[in-house]
Structure formats: C-alpha cells, structure tokens
Amino acid sequence: MLMPAAVLIVLLLGAITVDLTVVRLGQRELVAAAGDAANDAATVGIDQRVLRAGGGTVIDAARAERAVLASLDAKGLLDELAAPPSVVVTGDGTVEVRLVRRVGYVFAKALPGVDHDVVVRGTGAARLVVE
C-alpha cells in the first residue's frame, strides 16, 4: 500500500524538478543573451563621428538599440520576448539590456488551476573601456 504512494511522490518531485530546471535554464539563456546583446551594443554602438573628432568613445543610443535587436534576432529570441528589449546607455558608456520572456512549464500544464508558464527576466551590461 505504501509503495504506490511512494512512487507517486517520487514522480511528483521529479516533475517539479524538471519544471523548475526548465524555468531556470530559460532564465540563464535570457541573461546570456542580454549580456551578449550588451557587448554587441557597446562595441557597435560607438559614435564614429565623435571618435574621429577626438571626443573619445561615446555610445550612440540608436545604434546601440539596433545592435541589440540584431543580436537578439540572430539568436532567434526576438520573437519570444514578452516585451520589447530595454536598452539604457549611461553617461560613462555602460550599456544595460533588460529582457523579459515567458517560459513554459513541462508538467505543470497538466494540473488544473496552475499557470502554464512563468515570466523570467534577464539583465546584461557591458562597458567599453579603451586603453
């Protein structure tokens, strides 16, 4: 009598573990994509006119945003985002990218009254340092 209950508990714990692992993997993928997009924006987003005029390295916000969109599109994540990417360029040349995505559960979909997915957020930042 205890064996079927024990098997059921082990299966339930396994299903919870798989669902949490899928969500965590989705979040890690999003953080990595945000970091890569921030790196691309920091390098591609340099305002060439200011640099050539001797004004140092200044990030052009419009170029940085286009670089972020291109990076996310190349990874195939642009269509999976729950909201448009947020690109913030600070005065010290740091580019911060914030992403929001919905990640679907695997086993929790079978349970009534439980959400089928969860919102995950990822943030990445990069700063161009010229030596």
Buried (B, 14 or more C-beta within 10 A) or exposed (E): EEEEEEEEEEEEEEBEEBBEEBBEEBBEBBBEBBBBBBBBBBBBBBBEEBEEEEEEBBBBBEBBBBBBBBBBEEBEBBEBBEEEBBBBBEEEBBBBBBBBBBBBBEBBEEEEEEEEBBEBBBBBBBBBEEE
